[in-house]
């Protein structure tokens, strides 16, 4: 069965599929991935199936006002540029290497001409040159406590390319989560934080958020994250609670210079009160903080 691999090389600013997004298409019309708006994705699919390119080709889509309107592009949007390549054995081998890097939460650069893959820096630009595309592991939130704020946070994360791992070892809290937040991007972890962190790599595309209001759950996660390159380290609670938290962490051996990394209370100061509002404030800080890594 023939298959094609599609990579977005250029897009408009508000596109739901930014540069570097990918899609796999088989001749039986099975699709995995996302390269943008449904109308545009249908056009890419139809063009591939009708032309069945046997060599790699670069296509520009939405280059005139009529086609842009038909594709639901916003007014004044740039056209979309995609790279389409048939999946040969060599291409498949390179993609397998790329998948392994991403599963290990490492970034990988793939040369579109040769298919060669090598590890890339976590802050490397997606389009670093004309021939290569850098792929990064998903942004990830490690959250302690299945609180109402955590629930709202996970709901909002699903449209923002954020994976969530919710650490909640307390049985009485595990049953309070509705099915609405159970999905591929939200993982509920019933083990204690120490056990979770033993096999979890805290990297520069991870954020740690202590939301349980329980030192037995929050403190181990925060302490373990202090010496890692996570892009945001935050905790909920009043200033008095945060001061007590810092004292507990200092008693465990944390120094003042690393304790200043903890944002407490976490979230931009927008006057939030309800769990939904607090989650918006936290999401805003997450977005702001990750821009520093991916700028």
FENWO-V51488 format. One record per residue. N is the residue number from 0. PHI is phi in whole degrees, 0 to 359 (* if undefined). OMEGA is omega in degrees with one decimal (* if undefined). Layout:
n & phi & omega
N & PHI & OMEGA
N & PHI & OMEGA
This chain:
n & phi & omega
0 & * & -179.7
1 & 281 & 178.4
2 & 221 & 177.5
3 & 228 & 178.9
4 & 246 & -175.6
5 & 244 & 178.4
6 & 235 & 177.1
7 & 281 & 178.7
8 & 260 & 179.9
9 & 210 & -175.8
10 & 206 & 176.8
11 & 267 & -169.0
12 & 303 & -175.9
13 & 262 & -177.6
14 & 299 & 175.5
15 & 289 & 177.2
16 & 233 & -176.9
17 & 289 & 176.8
18 & 306 & -176.6
19 & 98 & 177.6
20 & 296 & -175.6
21 & 227 & 177.2
22 & 212 & 174.1
23 & 250 & -177.2
24 & 228 & 175.2
25 & 257 & -179.6
26 & 292 & 173.4
27 & 270 & 174.8
28 & 72 & 170.8
29 & 282 & -175.1
30 & 234 & 171.6
31 & 228 & 179.9
32 & 110 & -173.9
33 & 202 & 176.6
34 & 237 & 172.6
35 & 133 & -176.3
36 & 298 & -177.0
37 & 304 & -178.6
38 & 297 & 179.7
39 & 289 & 178.4
40 & 295 & 177.1
41 & 296 & -179.9
42 & 296 & 178.4
43 & 300 & -179.8
44 & 298 & -178.6
45 & 298 & -178.5
46 & 293 & 179.2
47 & 296 & -176.6
48 & 292 & -179.2
49 & 280 & -177.4
50 & 267 & -177.7
51 & 43 & -177.0
52 & 300 & 179.8
53 & 265 & 176.3
54 & 231 & 179.5
55 & 295 & -177.1
56 & 213 & 176.7
57 & 255 & -179.4
58 & 241 & 173.0
59 & 250 & -174.8
60 & 239 & 180.0
61 & 82 & -176.2
62 & 279 & 175.3
63 & 229 & -171.5
64 & 297 & -178.4
65 & 295 & -179.5
66 & 293 & 178.4
67 & 298 & 178.3
68 & 294 & 180.0
69 & 297 & -178.6
70 & 267 & 179.2
71 & 66 & 175.3
72 & 292 & 174.7
73 & 293 & -178.7
74 & 303 & 177.3
75 & 78 & -177.7
76 & 288 & 174.0
77 & 290 & 175.5
78 & 293 & 179.2
79 & 265 & 176.4
80 & 244 & 179.9
81 & 233 & 175.2
82 & 250 & -177.4
83 & 247 & -179.9
84 & 221 & 174.5
85 & 293 & -177.7
86 & 274 & 174.2
87 & 272 & 178.7
88 & 300 & -179.1
89 & 292 & 177.0
90 & 297 & -180.0
91 & 299 & 178.5
92 & 296 & 177.2
93 & 295 & 179.1
94 & 295 & 177.3
95 & 297 & 177.5
96 & 295 & 179.1
97 & 295 & 179.0
98 & 300 & -179.9
99 & 296 & 176.9
100 & 300 & -177.2
101 & 293 & 176.8
102 & 295 & 176.0
103 & 276 & -177.8
104 & 57 & 173.3
105 & 234 & -179.4
106 & 276 & -179.4
107 & 225 & 176.9
108 & 255 & -178.5
109 & 242 & 177.5
110 & 281 & -175.7
111 & 288 & -178.5
112 & 278 & -176.0
113 & 260 & -176.1
114 & 83 & -178.0
115 & 292 & -178.1
116 & 237 & 173.8
117 & 218 & -179.4
118 & 292 & -178.7
119 & 237 & 178.4
120 & 289 & -176.3
121 & 298 & -179.2
122 & 257 & -179.0
123 & 297 & 177.2
124 & 294 & -178.8
125 & 301 & 177.3
126 & 252 & -174.6
127 & 278 & 175.0
128 & 205 & -174.6
129 & 287 & -173.6
130 & 248 & -173.0
131 & 236 & 175.1
132 & 235 & 178.9
133 & 264 & 177.8
134 & 247 & -179.0
135 & 247 & 173.6
136 & 295 & -177.2
137 & 299 & 168.6
138 & 295 & -172.9
139 & 221 & 174.1
140 & 248 & 170.5
141 & 259 & -171.2
142 & 241 & 174.6
143 & 261 & 176.3
144 & 96 & 176.8
145 & 273 & -177.6
146 & 276 & 174.5
147 & 303 & 177.7
148 & 295 & 178.9
149 & 298 & 177.6
150 & 300 & 179.5
151 & 296 & -179.6
152 & 296 & 179.8
153 & 293 & 177.7
154 & 300 & -177.1
155 & 281 & -176.4
156 & 288 & -169.6
157 & 291 & 176.3
158 & 261 & -174.3
159 & 240 & 179.4
160 & 57 & 178.3
161 & 236 & 170.7
162 & 277 & -180.0
163 & 234 & 170.6
164 & 242 & -177.6
165 & 256 & -179.6
166 & 270 & -177.6
167 & 216 & -179.4
168 & 277 & -176.9
169 & 276 & -176.9
170 & 303 & -176.6
171 & 293 & 179.1
172 & 263 & -176.4
173 & 294 & -175.7
174 & 274 & -175.6
175 & 269 & -176.1
176 & 272 & 179.7
177 & 284 & 179.8
178 & 297 & -176.0
179 & 300 & -178.1
180 & 256 & 177.3
181 & 272 & -178.7
182 & 196 & -176.6
183 & 298 & -175.6
184 & 266 & 179.6
185 & 234 & -178.4
186 & 241 & 177.2
187 & 267 & -175.8
188 & 247 & -176.5
189 & 278 & -179.0
190 & 279 & 174.6
191 & 297 & -176.5
192 & 303 & -178.8
193 & 301 & -179.5
194 & 291 & 179.2
195 & 295 & -175.5
196 & 288 & 178.6
197 & 297 & 178.8
198 & 233 & 178.7
199 & 235 & -179.8
200 & 268 & 177.5
201 & 273 & -173.8
202 & 242 & -175.3
203 & 286 & 174.6
204 & 250 & 176.6
205 & 242 & 171.5
206 & 238 & 178.9
207 & 244 & -176.9
208 & 231 & 179.0
209 & 267 & -173.7
210 & 238 & -172.6
211 & 280 & -171.7
212 & 57 & 179.8
213 & 223 & -177.7
214 & 305 & -178.2
215 & 294 & -179.2
216 & 258 & -175.8
217 & 286 & -171.6
218 & 299 & 179.5
219 & 300 & 179.8
220 & 293 & 179.9
221 & 296 & -177.2
222 & 297 & -179.3
223 & 293 & -176.3
224 & 276 & -174.3
225 & 301 & -177.2
226 & 265 & -177.3
227 & 245 & -178.2
228 & 272 & 180.0
229 & 307 & -174.5
230 & 279 & 175.9
231 & 208 & 178.3
232 & 229 & -173.3
233 & 218 & -179.3
234 & 211 & 175.3
235 & 274 & 177.5
236 & 129 & 178.4
237 & 292 & 178.4
238 & 297 & 177.8
239 & 294 & 177.6
240 & 296 & 179.9
241 & 293 & 178.0
242 & 298 & 177.9
243 & 294 & 178.4
244 & 297 & 179.6
245 & 297 & 177.7
246 & 295 & 178.8
247 & 295 & -179.5
248 & 292 & 176.7
249 & 296 & 178.7
250 & 294 & 177.9
251 & 274 & 176.4
252 & 116 & 179.6
253 & 287 & -179.7
254 & 269 & -176.5
255 & 300 & -175.5
256 & 293 & 178.1
257 & 276 & 179.2
258 & 295 & 178.9
259 & 293 & 177.7
260 & 291 & -174.6
261 & 283 & 175.9
262 & 275 & -178.5
263 & 216 & -2.9
264 & 286 & -178.1
265 & 287 & 179.5
266 & 110 & 177.5
267 & 294 & -176.5
268 & 280 & 178.3
269 & 240 & 178.3
270 & 75 & -177.1
271 & 293 & 177.2
272 & 229 & -177.7
273 & 282 & 175.8
274 & 306 & 179.6
275 & 296 & -179.7
276 & 293 & 180.0
277 & 296 & 178.5
278 & 296 & 177.2
279 & 296 & 179.3
280 & 297 & 179.4
281 & 291 & 178.2
282 & 302 & 179.7
283 & 299 & 178.8
284 & 290 & 176.2
285 & 299 & -179.7
286 & 299 & 179.6
287 & 298 & -176.2
288 & 290 & -178.1
289 & 285 & 176.2
290 & 296 & 178.9
291 & 295 & -179.6
292 & 284 & -171.3
293 & 258 & -178.6
294 & 300 & *
